[in-house]
Amino acid sequence: MILVGEKNGILLDIKTQKEGHIIYDYPNKEIKEINTFIEDSTFIIYNNNKFLRIDKQFNINPRNGDQQLFHIRKTKNNDFTIENPVLSTLSLENTDSLNYKLWFIINLEDKNNEIINDDYYLNLDDIVKFGNVKYIILEIHINSNEKKNEENSPEPKNVIDDTYDISSLNKSFPKISILIPEIKIYYESLDENTHIKCHICNNNTCSNDDPIIQFCQCNFVHFKCLKKSIKMIIKKNKSQNVTNYYIHMASCKSCQYIYPFSFKLGQKTFELLDIEKPIKEDYIVLESIEKKIYFGYIKIIHVIKFAQNNMSVNIGRKNTCDVIVRDPSVSKEHAILKFDKENHRILIKNKSAKYGTLVLIKKAIKINNNKIQFQVGKNIIETQKMKFDDFEKIKDKKKTKYPLPKE
């Protein structure tokens, strides 16, 4: 028989700010706290500026404004995991939906100057957010990884013992890809009387290397004609280790459909962008996934090279940063990407005390005795495993007046 005070559960501490701009202002003092002890599986939802607990997923009703934030699952071993509902495909129109998903906050300090979360090793297809600007890790190329795989070295861990292994947080998770509608393609030359012609060159000849494609219902276009129409400005930073591609993508003049950067037909991939990569060096490629347009460019790609004389790069709004992100939510010096020679991986460290650096959670995370913090919209979620008696002491100390209601 287990006494009430000995019951295992988790503390869920939610720090909320007033609705408004999507980014969380960490130094803000106008914060309301909700402290709740959870001992069973439950879904946490958001509705009408309120957080609610719901036991069964089929009771969540999006038509009534219910927005599922995350799922706390109790396992057969009486352990707890926290899970994030993330789509495996995105369109350029719904990347904003990621704001209300679960994000890991990189090395955040609490009010006692204690580091709650750790730094983070980047993985392919991770989505990182600097303030309110989201990037996907398009490519990671580490030459030393080939030697590392031959040696069968263990994967590096950010933390050890009875804590979460954040280094493999998103590893082996299905890729989040940008959704491309079904397209039509023509490889063989068409009859001169057909209405199918490239709207750029007004010609209907085509081949395997230069097919005529229909992306939307309005027009047909040659692959090579479309490639030539894309305006791409290339800028190299002073260090020569960062190459920035500012891209103004071509779009249909009738329906404004933005043509994709690349598409695959059968076994062949058609690339519309010619991005140069320093294959002999270690490098990483960051691609913006924002719907908004920055200074007339709809896409920005940063190719970052790690050379012997430059093993780290600064990211921020300041002109002296290696990677410049011009957005009001980005700090002057926001984050650092550092090449870890020992583990042959790329580490990201946060420098912004105001708006933070975040990584989208894709896998379930086991909750244990150590604190871990996440961000959902303008809310900070802090959780850890504990007994009911310990929760009662915390609750009395914090004088909680806002328990999380159960619907």
KEKE-3310 file (N, C-alpha, C; in steps of 0.2 Angstrom, whole numbers, plus 5000, padded with zeros to 4 digits):
npx = (5004:5003:5006:4998:5006:5018:5016:5021:5024:5023:5030:5022:5025:5019:5024:5016:5013:5006:4995:5001:5014:5023:5035:5043:5047:5060:5065:5054:5043:5030:5022:5012:5010:5007:5005:5005:5002:5004:4999:4995:4992:4989:4982:4988:4980:4976:4965:4955:4964:4967:4974:4971:4968:4965:4959:4957:4961:4951:4942:4947:4942:4945:4936:4930:4940:4950:4967:4979:4993:5004:5007:5007:5013:5010:5020:5021:5030:5028:5035:5037:5034:5036:5027:5027:5016:5019:5019:5023:5025:5026:5019:5023:5013:5010:5020:5020:5012:5020:5024:5017:5020:5031:5046:5063:5073:5088:5102:5096:5095:5089:5080:5089:5102:5105:5109:5097:5094:5104:5118:5117:5118:5118:5107:5104:5090:5085:5074:5078:5075:5079:5075:5061:5063:5064:5074:5079:5090:5098:5108:5122:5139:5152:5168:5176:5168:5167:5179:5176:5164:5170:5177:5168:5163:5155:5140:5140:5136:5126:5123:5124:5122:5107:5098:5091:5095:5099:5106:5103:5090:5082:5086:5086:5072:5058:5060:5055:5047:5045:5029:5025:5013:5005:5012:5013:5021:5031:5040:5043:5043:5030:5014:5013:5001:4996:4990:4999:5013:5028:5027:5037:5047:5039:5038:5037:5045:5053:5063:5071:5081:5077:5062:5045:5035:5020:5016:5006:4988:4988:4999:5012:5029:5047:5060:5073:5071:5064:5073:5083:5075:5075:5080:5095:5106:5122:5132:5147:5153:5165:5174:5175:5171:5158:5144:5131:5116:5104:5088:5076:5062:5055:5038:5021:5013:4999:4992:5000:5007:5022:5036:5044:5061:5067:5063:5057:5056:5051:5066:5074:5081:5077:5086:5083:5091:5108:5119:5134:5145:5157:5165:5177:5179:5173:5156:5140:5123:5110:5093:5081:5064:5053:5037:5036:5043:5059:5066:5063:5067:5063:5068:5082:5098:5111:5128:5139:5156:5168:5183:5201:5206:5194:5183:5171:5156:5147:5130:5118:5110:5118:5130:5143:5142:5145:5134:5121:5105:5092:5081:5069:5067:5078:5093:5107:5119:5116:5117:5129:5138:5147:5161:5164:5178:5182:5170:5167:5156:5143:5140:5127:5125:5117:5116:5107:5099:5086:5076:5080:5086:5080:5075:5066:5056:5055:5055:5048:5052:5059:5054:5063:5071:5078:5076:5069:5066:5054:5047:5032:5023:5020:5024:5032:5037:5040:5046:5048:5051:5043:5039:5022:5022:5033:5029:5019:5026:5033:5022:5016:5026:5027:5015:5004:4990:4984:4979:4980:4966:4955:4947)
npy = (4994:5011:5026:5042:5053:5048:5045:5044:5057:5071:5087:5101:5116:5131:5146:5160:5174:5189:5188:5192:5198:5184:5180:5175:5185:5185:5192:5198:5204:5203:5190:5176:5161:5144:5130:5112:5096:5081:5065:5055:5050:5063:5076:5092:5107:5122:5135:5149:5158:5151:5137:5119:5103:5087:5071:5062:5060:5061:5070:5082:5096:5105:5113:5121:5129:5122:5119:5108:5107:5098:5081:5072:5057:5042:5029:5010:5007:5016:5028:5044:5053:5067:5073:5079:5085:5085:5090:5080:5085:5101:5116:5131:5140:5136:5136:5145:5138:5131:5138:5136:5124:5112:5118:5116:5125:5133:5132:5140:5153:5153:5163:5163:5163:5151:5138:5129:5121:5113:5116:5112:5099:5100:5092:5085:5092:5098:5110:5127:5141:5158:5170:5175:5170:5157:5143:5129:5115:5112:5104:5095:5093:5084:5080:5072:5063:5052:5044:5043:5035:5023:5019:5016:5025:5030:5039:5057:5064:5077:5078:5068:5053:5052:5060:5069:5064:5075:5077:5067:5071:5074:5065:5053:5055:5056:5066:5084:5091:5103:5105:5100:5103:5091:5089:5092:5085:5086:5077:5074:5081:5092:5093:5106:5113:5112:5118:5118:5127:5134:5148:5157:5157:5154:5142:5125:5114:5100:5090:5076:5082:5095:5097:5102:5109:5109:5118:5125:5128:5138:5141:5134:5129:5129:5119:5124:5137:5142:5141:5151:5162:5164:5175:5178:5183:5183:5184:5186:5185:5195:5186:5176:5164:5162:5160:5169:5167:5176:5175:5178:5171:5164:5166:5162:5173:5175:5167:5169:5158:5151:5145:5129:5126:5114:5099:5082:5069:5054:5045:5056:5071:5088:5103:5120:5129:5134:5131:5133:5123:5120:5106:5100:5104:5106:5109:5118:5120:5132:5135:5147:5147:5155:5163:5176:5190:5196:5211:5210:5198:5181:5170:5164:5158:5151:5146:5139:5138:5128:5132:5129:5141:5147:5141:5144:5153:5168:5172:5185:5201:5211:5220:5216:5202:5185:5178:5187:5191:5200:5205:5211:5203:5197:5196:5208:5200:5185:5170:5156:5146:5132:5122:5106:5098:5086:5078:5079:5086:5099:5112:5121:5137:5148:5165:5176:5184:5189:5185:5172:5156:5142:5125:5114:5102:5085:5071:5060:5064:5058:5061:5066:5067:5079:5096:5102:5113:5120:5129:5136:5144:5159:5155:5147:5131:5121:5106:5091:5075:5070:5067:5067:5073:5082:5090:5097:5105:5114:5120:5127:5135:5143:5149:5146:5151:5147:5134:5121:5118:5104:5097)
npz = (5000:4995:5003:5003:5003:4998:4985:4968:4955:4944:4945:4938:4932:4927:4919:4915:4903:4898:4883:4867:4858:4851:4856:4871:4884:4894:4906:4910:4923:4926:4928:4929:4939:4938:4947:4947:4953:4944:4942:4933:4916:4905:4894:4890:4887:4878:4879:4876:4883:4894:4903:4903:4909:4901:4901:4890:4873:4863:4869:4866:4857:4843:4837:4846:4850:4857:4859:4857:4867:4873:4878:4893:4897:4907:4910:4910:4920:4929:4926:4918:4903:4892:4878:4861:4850:4833:4816:4802:4790:4783:4777:4768:4773:4786:4795:4806:4815:4823:4833:4844:4849:4858:4864:4867:4878:4877:4887:4898:4911:4928:4940:4950:4945:4941:4930:4921:4909:4897:4885:4867:4855:4838:4826:4810:4801:4813:4820:4824:4834:4834:4845:4837:4825:4814:4809:4799:4800:4787:4782:4788:4788:4792:4790:4799:4804:4797:4800:4813:4814:4809:4820:4829:4839:4855:4855:4859:4875:4882:4895:4910:4920:4930:4921:4908:4891:4881:4869:4860:4857:4845:4836:4823:4820:4810:4795:4795:4783:4769:4763:4746:4734:4723:4707:4689:4675:4660:4649:4635:4618:4614:4605:4592:4592:4605:4621:4630:4635:4639:4650:4651:4640:4630:4623:4618:4618:4626:4638:4646:4654:4654:4658:4656:4668:4678:4692:4698:4694:4685:4676:4664:4665:4660:4667:4667:4663:4674:4684:4680:4682:4695:4708:4715:4728:4733:4747:4756:4772:4782:4787:4778:4781:4781:4771:4764:4757:4749:4744:4731:4728:4713:4708:4704:4693:4693:4703:4714:4719:4727:4720:4723:4731:4727:4720:4719:4706:4703:4703:4702:4707:4706:4707:4711:4715:4716:4727:4734:4742:4755:4753:4757:4769:4787:4789:4791:4786:4786:4784:4782:4788:4787:4784:4782:4773:4772:4769:4755:4752:4751:4756:4766:4766:4776:4774:4784:4787:4796:4800:4803:4809:4813:4823:4829:4827:4828:4830:4827:4829:4827:4817:4817:4819:4813:4807:4802:4808:4805:4814:4825:4837:4839:4848:4849:4851:4849:4849:4849:4837:4839:4835:4841:4844:4850:4851:4838:4833:4831:4842:4850:4858:4869:4870:4872:4884:4885:4874:4871:4864:4855:4853:4843:4850:4846:4849:4862:4879:4893:4910:4924:4940:4939:4935:4920:4907:4896:4882:4877:4865:4873:4886:4899:4903:4916:4923:4933:4941:4956:4973:4981:4994:4993:4984:4990:4999:4991:4985:4996:4999:4988:4988:4980:4970:4959:4954:4941:4932:4929:4916)
capx = (5000:5007:5003:4996:5012:5023:5014:5025:5021:5028:5028:5021:5025:5018:5024:5013:5013:5000:4995:5003:5019:5023:5041:5043:5052:5062:5066:5047:5041:5022:5021:5008:5013:5002:5009:5001:5005:5001:5000:4992:4993:4985:4984:4988:4977:4975:4958:4953:4969:4967:4977:4967:4970:4960:4962:4956:4962:4945:4938:4949:4938:4948:4931:4928:4946:4955:4973:4983:5000:5008:5004:5011:5011:5013:5022:5019:5035:5027:5039:5033:5037:5032:5027:5025:5012:5022:5017:5029:5026:5024:5018:5025:5008:5008:5026:5018:5009:5026:5025:5013:5023:5035:5053:5068:5076:5095:5105:5092:5097:5083:5082:5095:5107:5107:5108:5092:5095:5111:5119:5114:5122:5113:5106:5101:5083:5082:5072:5080:5072:5082:5069:5055:5065:5065:5078:5080:5096:5097:5114:5128:5144:5158:5173:5179:5163:5169:5183:5172:5160:5174:5180:5162:5163:5149:5137:5142:5130:5127:5123:5125:5118:5100:5096:5089:5100:5097:5110:5099:5083:5078:5090:5082:5065:5056:5061:5050:5048:5040:5025:5024:5007:5006:5014:5012:5028:5031:5047:5043:5041:5023:5012:5013:4995:4994:4990:5005:5019:5032:5025:5043:5050:5033:5041:5034:5050:5055:5067:5072:5085:5073:5055:5040:5031:5015:5015:4999:4983:4989:5005:5017:5036:5052:5064:5079:5068:5062:5080:5086:5071:5076:5085:5099:5111:5127:5136:5151:5155:5172:5179:5175:5169:5151:5142:5124:5112:5097:5085:5070:5060:5050:5031:5016:5010:4992:4989:5006:5010:5029:5039:5049:5068:5069:5057:5059:5051:5054:5072:5078:5080:5078:5088:5083:5097:5115:5122:5141:5147:5165:5165:5183:5179:5167:5151:5133:5118:5104:5089:5075:5057:5048:5033:5037:5048:5064:5070:5062:5069:5058:5072:5089:5102:5118:5132:5144:5162:5172:5190:5206:5206:5188:5180:5165:5153:5142:5124:5114:5107:5124:5134:5150:5141:5146:5128:5117:5098:5089:5074:5068:5067:5085:5098:5113:5123:5111:5119:5136:5139:5154:5163:5167:5183:5182:5165:5165:5149:5142:5136:5124:5125:5113:5119:5102:5095:5079:5072:5082:5087:5075:5075:5059:5056:5051:5054:5046:5057:5058:5055:5066:5072:5081:5072:5070:5062:5052:5043:5026:5020:5023:5024:5038:5035:5046:5044:5052:5048:5044:5033:5017:5024:5038:5025:5015:5030:5034:5015:5015:5031:5026:5008:5000:4983:4981:4980:4978:4959:4954:4940)
capy = (5000:5017:5032:5048:5057:5044:5044:5047:5061:5076:5094:5105:5123:5135:5153:5163:5181:5191:5187:5198:5195:5177:5178:5176:5190:5181:5196:5201:5202:5202:5183:5172:5154:5138:5124:5107:5089:5076:5058:5050:5052:5069:5081:5099:5111:5129:5138:5155:5161:5146:5130:5114:5096:5083:5064:5058:5065:5062:5075:5088:5099:5111:5118:5125:5133:5118:5119:5103:5109:5092:5075:5069:5050:5038:5022:5004:5007:5022:5034:5049:5056:5073:5072:5085:5084:5089:5087:5077:5089:5108:5120:5138:5144:5134:5136:5148:5134:5128:5143:5134:5117:5112:5120:5116:5132:5131:5135:5146:5154:5155:5170:5162:5162:5143:5135:5124:5117:5113:5117:5107:5097:5100:5086:5086:5093:5101:5117:5131:5147:5163:5175:5173:5168:5149:5140:5122:5113:5109:5100:5095:5089:5083:5076:5068:5058:5045:5041:5042:5029:5017:5018:5014:5029:5031:5046:5061:5066:5083:5077:5061:5050:5052:5066:5068:5064:5080:5076:5063:5073:5074:5060:5047:5057:5058:5073:5088:5093:5107:5101:5102:5100:5087:5093:5088:5086:5083:5076:5073:5086:5092:5095:5113:5116:5111:5124:5118:5130:5138:5155:5162:5157:5153:5136:5119:5108:5098:5084:5074:5087:5102:5096:5107:5108:5113:5118:5127:5128:5144:5141:5129:5132:5125:5119:5129:5144:5144:5142:5157:5168:5165:5180:5176:5188:5180:5189:5183:5189:5197:5181:5172:5157:5161:5163:5171:5167:5180:5173:5181:5166:5166:5164:5163:5180:5175:5165:5170:5152:5152:5139:5126:5126:5108:5094:5075:5066:5047:5045:5062:5077:5094:5108:5126:5134:5132:5133:5131:5120:5118:5099:5098:5107:5104:5115:5117:5124:5134:5138:5150:5144:5160:5165:5183:5192:5200:5215:5208:5191:5176:5164:5166:5152:5153:5141:5141:5134:5128:5131:5129:5148:5149:5135:5146:5159:5172:5174:5190:5207:5216:5220:5212:5195:5181:5177:5192:5190:5207:5204:5215:5198:5194:5201:5210:5194:5180:5163:5154:5139:5130:5115:5102:5094:5080:5074:5080:5088:5106:5114:5128:5140:5154:5171:5181:5184:5192:5181:5165:5151:5137:5119:5111:5095:5080:5065:5060:5065:5055:5066:5063:5071:5085:5101:5103:5119:5121:5135:5135:5151:5164:5151:5143:5125:5118:5100:5087:5070:5071:5064:5072:5077:5087:5095:5101:5110:5119:5124:5131:5140:5148:5151:5145:5152:5146:5127:5119:5115:5098:5098)
capz = (5000:4995:5006:4999:5002:4994:4978:4963:4950:4942:4946:4931:4934:4920:4920:4909:4902:4894:4876:4863:4853:4852:4860:4878:4887:4900:4912:4912:4930:4926:4926:4933:4939:4939:4949:4948:4953:4940:4944:4928:4909:4904:4889:4892:4881:4879:4877:4879:4888:4900:4902:4905:4908:4898:4901:4884:4867:4859:4872:4864:4852:4840:4834:4852:4852:4860:4856:4861:4868:4874:4881:4898:4897:4912:4908:4914:4925:4933:4924:4915:4897:4889:4871:4858:4843:4828:4810:4799:4784:4784:4771:4770:4776:4792:4800:4812:4820:4827:4839:4850:4850:4863:4862:4872:4879:4877:4893:4901:4918:4932:4944:4955:4940:4940:4923:4921:4903:4894:4878:4863:4849:4833:4822:4804:4801:4819:4819:4829:4834:4838:4846:4834:4818:4813:4804:4799:4799:4781:4781:4792:4785:4796:4787:4804:4806:4793:4804:4820:4813:4809:4827:4833:4846:4857:4854:4865:4879:4885:4902:4911:4926:4930:4918:4901:4886:4876:4863:4855:4857:4839:4832:4820:4820:4803:4793:4794:4776:4767:4758:4739:4731:4717:4701:4683:4672:4653:4646:4628:4615:4613:4598:4592:4593:4612:4625:4635:4633:4645:4650:4651:4634:4625:4619:4621:4618:4633:4638:4653:4658:4655:4657:4657:4674:4680:4699:4700:4689:4680:4670:4663:4665:4659:4673:4666:4663:4681:4687:4678:4684:4703:4709:4721:4729:4737:4751:4760:4778:4782:4789:4773:4783:4781:4764:4765:4751:4750:4738:4730:4724:4708:4709:4698:4693:4694:4710:4719:4722:4727:4717:4728:4729:4724:4720:4716:4702:4702:4707:4700:4711:4702:4711:4708:4718:4716:4733:4734:4749:4755:4754:4760:4776:4791:4788:4792:4782:4790:4780:4785:4786:4789:4779:4781:4768:4775:4764:4749:4750:4754:4759:4767:4768:4778:4774:4789:4787:4802:4798:4809:4812:4815:4826:4831:4824:4832:4827:4831:4825:4826:4810:4818:4820:4807:4804:4804:4808:4806:4816:4832:4842:4839:4852:4846:4851:4851:4850:4846:4835:4840:4832:4846:4841:4854:4849:4830:4832:4832:4848:4850:4865:4869:4873:4873:4891:4884:4870:4871:4858:4856:4848:4843:4852:4841:4852:4869:4884:4900:4915:4930:4946:4937:4932:4913:4905:4889:4880:4872:4864:4878:4892:4901:4906:4920:4925:4936:4945:4963:4977:4983:5000:4991:4980:4995:5002:4986:4984:5002:4999:4983:4989:4973:4970:4952:4952:4934:4932:4925:4912)
cpx = (5004:5003:5002:5003:5018:5022:5019:5021:5026:5025:5027:5020:5025:5019:5021:5014:5007:5000:4997:5008:5021:5029:5040:5049:5054:5063:5059:5045:5034:5021:5017:5010:5007:5006:5004:5005:5001:5003:4998:4993:4987:4987:4983:4985:4977:4969:4956:4957:4969:4970:4972:4970:4964:4963:4962:4957:4956:4941:4941:4945:4941:4942:4929:4935:4951:4961:4978:4990:5005:5004:5009:5008:5014:5014:5020:5024:5034:5032:5034:5037:5032:5033:5024:5022:5015:5021:5024:5030:5023:5023:5021:5020:5007:5014:5024:5015:5014:5027:5022:5014:5028:5042:5057:5072:5084:5098:5102:5094:5090:5085:5087:5102:5110:5105:5103:5094:5102:5111:5116:5118:5117:5113:5103:5093:5080:5080:5074:5077:5076:5077:5063:5057:5067:5069:5078:5087:5096:5102:5119:5133:5150:5162:5175:5174:5164:5173:5180:5168:5164:5177:5174:5162:5156:5146:5139:5135:5131:5127:5123:5121:5111:5097:5094:5095:5098:5100:5107:5092:5079:5082:5085:5074:5064:5057:5055:5051:5043:5036:5024:5018:5009:5007:5014:5019:5027:5038:5048:5040:5033:5021:5012:5007:4992:4994:4996:5011:5022:5030:5031:5045:5045:5035:5038:5039:5052:5059:5068:5076:5081:5066:5051:5035:5025:5014:5008:4994:4984:4993:5009:5024:5041:5056:5069:5077:5067:5068:5083:5082:5072:5082:5089:5105:5116:5131:5141:5153:5163:5177:5180:5173:5161:5148:5134:5121:5105:5094:5078:5067:5055:5043:5026:5013:5002:4989:4995:5009:5018:5032:5044:5056:5070:5063:5060:5054:5054:5061:5077:5076:5082:5080:5087:5088:5103:5119:5129:5142:5154:5166:5171:5183:5173:5162:5144:5129:5112:5100:5083:5069:5052:5043:5034:5043:5053:5067:5069:5064:5065:5062:5079:5092:5109:5122:5138:5150:5166:5179:5195:5206:5200:5183:5173:5162:5148:5136:5120:5112:5113:5128:5140:5149:5143:5140:5123:5110:5095:5082:5074:5069:5073:5089:5104:5118:5119:5113:5126:5135:5146:5156:5167:5172:5183:5177:5163:5158:5148:5137:5133:5123:5121:5117:5114:5098:5088:5075:5074:5083:5084:5077:5069:5060:5052:5050:5051:5052:5055:5059:5058:5067:5075:5076:5074:5064:5060:5048:5038:5023:5024:5023:5030:5035:5041:5043:5050:5048:5049:5038:5028:5019:5028:5034:5021:5019:5032:5028:5014:5020:5030:5019:5004:4993:4980:4982:4977:4971:4959:4947:4937)
cpy = (5006:5023:5038:5052:5054:5043:5048:5051:5066:5083:5098:5112:5127:5142:5156:5171:5183:5190:5193:5195:5188:5176:5179:5181:5188:5186:5199:5199:5201:5195:5179:5164:5150:5132:5118:5100:5084:5069:5053:5054:5058:5073:5088:5103:5118:5132:5144:5158:5157:5140:5125:5107:5092:5076:5060:5062:5066:5067:5082:5090:5105:5116:5123:5129:5129:5117:5114:5106:5103:5087:5073:5062:5046:5031:5017:5004:5013:5028:5038:5052:5062:5072:5078:5083:5088:5086:5085:5081:5096:5111:5127:5142:5142:5133:5140:5144:5130:5132:5140:5126:5118:5113:5119:5122:5130:5135:5141:5147:5156:5161:5169:5161:5155:5141:5129:5119:5118:5116:5111:5105:5096:5094:5089:5087:5096:5108:5121:5138:5152:5169:5172:5171:5161:5147:5132:5120:5109:5103:5101:5090:5090:5078:5070:5063:5052:5041:5039:5036:5023:5015:5016:5018:5030:5038:5050:5063:5073:5083:5070:5059:5050:5058:5064:5068:5069:5080:5072:5065:5072:5069:5055:5049:5058:5065:5077:5092:5098:5104:5104:5099:5095:5091:5088:5090:5082:5083:5076:5079:5086:5094:5103:5116:5115:5118:5124:5121:5133:5145:5160:5163:5156:5147:5130:5113:5107:5092:5082:5079:5094:5101:5102:5105:5112:5113:5120:5126:5133:5143:5135:5133:5127:5125:5124:5136:5147:5145:5149:5163:5169:5170:5178:5180:5184:5185:5184:5188:5190:5191:5176:5165:5156:5164:5163:5171:5171:5179:5176:5175:5168:5163:5165:5170:5180:5173:5166:5164:5152:5145:5136:5127:5120:5103:5087:5072:5059:5047:5051:5068:5083:5100:5115:5131:5131:5135:5129:5129:5118:5111:5097:5100:5105:5110:5113:5122:5126:5137:5141:5147:5148:5161:5172:5184:5197:5204:5213:5201:5186:5170:5166:5159:5154:5146:5143:5136:5134:5127:5131:5136:5151:5143:5137:5152:5162:5173:5179:5196:5212:5215:5216:5205:5191:5180:5182:5191:5196:5206:5207:5210:5195:5199:5202:5204:5189:5173:5162:5147:5137:5123:5111:5097:5087:5075:5074:5081:5096:5108:5121:5131:5146:5159:5177:5179:5186:5187:5174:5162:5145:5131:5116:5104:5090:5073:5066:5061:5062:5061:5063:5068:5078:5090:5101:5108:5119:5128:5133:5142:5156:5161:5147:5137:5122:5112:5096:5081:5072:5067:5069:5076:5083:5092:5100:5106:5115:5123:5129:5137:5145:5151:5152:5146:5150:5138:5125:5115:5109:5098:5091)
cpz = (5000:4998:5002:4998:4998:4987:4973:4958:4947:4944:4939:4933:4928:4922:4914:4909:4898:4887:4872:4858:4855:4856:4867:4880:4894:4906:4914:4919:4931:4924:4931:4933:4941:4941:4951:4949:4949:4941:4939:4921:4908:4898:4892:4886:4883:4876:4880:4884:4894:4898:4906:4905:4906:4898:4895:4878:4863:4862:4870:4857:4849:4838:4840:4854:4856:4856:4860:4861:4868:4878:4886:4898:4903:4910:4912:4920:4930:4932:4920:4909:4895:4882:4867:4851:4838:4821:4806:4792:4786:4777:4773:4773:4783:4797:4806:4817:4825:4833:4845:4851:4856:4861:4868:4872:4881:4883:4896:4909:4922:4936:4949:4951:4940:4933:4923:4915:4901:4887:4874:4857:4844:4829:4815:4805:4808:4816:4825:4828:4838:4839:4843:4826:4818:4808:4804:4797:4793:4779:4786:4789:4789:4793:4792:4806:4802:4797:4811:4819:4812:4816:4831:4840:4848:4856:4860:4868:4882:4893:4904:4918:4925:4927:4911:4896:4880:4870:4858:4855:4851:4834:4829:4820:4812:4801:4793:4787:4774:4761:4751:4736:4725:4711:4695:4679:4665:4651:4639:4624:4613:4606:4598:4593:4601:4615:4630:4633:4639:4645:4650:4644:4628:4620:4622:4620:4625:4632:4645:4657:4659:4653:4658:4663:4675:4688:4701:4694:4684:4674:4670:4663:4664:4666:4673:4666:4670:4685:4686:4681:4692:4704:4716:4722:4734:4741:4756:4766:4778:4783:4784:4775:4783:4774:4765:4758:4752:4743:4737:4725:4719:4710:4703:4699:4694:4701:4716:4722:4721:4725:4722:4726:4726:4724:4717:4712:4700:4706:4706:4704:4706:4707:4708:4710:4718:4722:4734:4741:4749:4758:4758:4767:4780:4790:4790:4788:4786:4785:4784:4783:4788:4783:4777:4776:4772:4769:4757:4747:4754:4758:4760:4769:4770:4778:4778:4789:4794:4800:4804:4813:4814:4817:4829:4828:4828:4827:4831:4826:4823:4820:4811:4818:4813:4804:4807:4803:4810:4808:4823:4838:4843:4843:4847:4845:4854:4853:4847:4843:4836:4838:4838:4843:4844:4851:4841:4829:4833:4838:4847:4857:4864:4873:4875:4880:4890:4880:4869:4864:4860:4851:4848:4845:4848:4845:4859:4874:4891:4905:4921:4936:4945:4934:4924:4911:4897:4888:4875:4871:4869:4885:4893:4905:4910:4923:4928:4940:4952:4967:4979:4989:4998:4988:4985:4998:4997:4985:4990:5001:4994:4983:4983:4974:4963:4950:4945:4934:4927:4922:4912)
residu = (MET:ILE:LEU:VAL:GLY:GLU:LYS:ASN:GLY:ILE:LEU:LEU:ASP:ILE:LYS:THR:GLN:LYS:GLU:GLY:HIS:ILE:ILE:TYR:ASP:TYR:PRO:ASN:LYS:GLU:ILE:LYS:GLU:ILE:ASN:THR:PHE:ILE:GLU:ASP:SER:THR:PHE:ILE:ILE:TYR:ASN:ASN:ASN:LYS:PHE:LEU:ARG:ILE:ASP:LYS:GLN:PHE:ASN:ILE:ASN:PRO:ARG:ASN:GLY:ASP:GLN:GLN:LEU:PHE:HIS:ILE:ARG:LYS:THR:LYS:ASN:ASN:ASP:PHE:THR:ILE:GLU:ASN:PRO:VAL:LEU:SER:THR:LEU:SER:LEU:GLU:ASN:THR:ASP:SER:LEU:ASN:TYR:LYS:LEU:TRP:PHE:ILE:ILE:ASN:LEU:GLU:ASP:LYS:ASN:ASN:GLU:ILE:ILE:ASN:ASP:ASP:TYR:TYR:LEU:ASN:LEU:ASP:ASP:ILE:VAL:LYS:PHE:GLY:ASN:VAL:LYS:TYR:ILE:ILE:LEU:GLU:ILE:HIS:ILE:ASN:SER:ASN:GLU:LYS:LYS:ASN:GLU:GLU:ASN:SER:PRO:GLU:PRO:LYS:ASN:VAL:ILE:ASP:ASP:THR:TYR:ASP:ILE:SER:SER:LEU:ASN:LYS:SER:PHE:PRO:LYS:ILE:SER:ILE:LEU:ILE:PRO:GLU:ILE:LYS:ILE:TYR:TYR:GLU:SER:LEU:ASP:GLU:ASN:THR:HIS:ILE:LYS:CYS:HIS:ILE:CYS:ASN:ASN:ASN:THR:CYS:SER:ASN:ASP:ASP:PRO:ILE:ILE:GLN:PHE:CYS:GLN:CYS:ASN:PHE:VAL:HIS:PHE:LYS:CYS:LEU:LYS:LYS:SER:ILE:LYS:MET:ILE:ILE:LYS:LYS:ASN:LYS:SER:GLN:ASN:VAL:THR:ASN:TYR:TYR:ILE:HIS:MET:ALA:SER:CYS:LYS:SER:CYS:GLN:TYR:ILE:TYR:PRO:PHE:SER:PHE:LYS:LEU:GLY:GLN:LYS:THR:PHE:GLU:LEU:LEU:ASP:ILE:GLU:LYS:PRO:ILE:LYS:GLU:ASP:TYR:ILE:VAL:LEU:GLU:SER:ILE:GLU:LYS:LYS:ILE:TYR:PHE:GLY:TYR:ILE:LYS:ILE:ILE:HIS:VAL:ILE:LYS:PHE:ALA:GLN:ASN:ASN:MET:SER:VAL:ASN:ILE:GLY:ARG:LYS:ASN:THR:CYS:ASP:VAL:ILE:VAL:ARG:ASP:PRO:SER:VAL:SER:LYS:GLU:HIS:ALA:ILE:LEU:LYS:PHE:ASP:LYS:GLU:ASN:HIS:ARG:ILE:LEU:ILE:LYS:ASN:LYS:SER:ALA:LYS:TYR:GLY:THR:LEU:VAL:LEU:ILE:LYS:LYS:ALA:ILE:LYS:ILE:ASN:ASN:ASN:LYS:ILE:GLN:PHE:GLN:VAL:GLY:LYS:ASN:ILE:ILE:GLU:THR:GLN:LYS:MET:LYS:PHE:ASP:ASP:PHE:GLU:LYS:ILE:LYS:ASP:LYS:LYS:LYS:THR:LYS:TYR:PRO:LEU:PRO:LYS:GLU)
# end
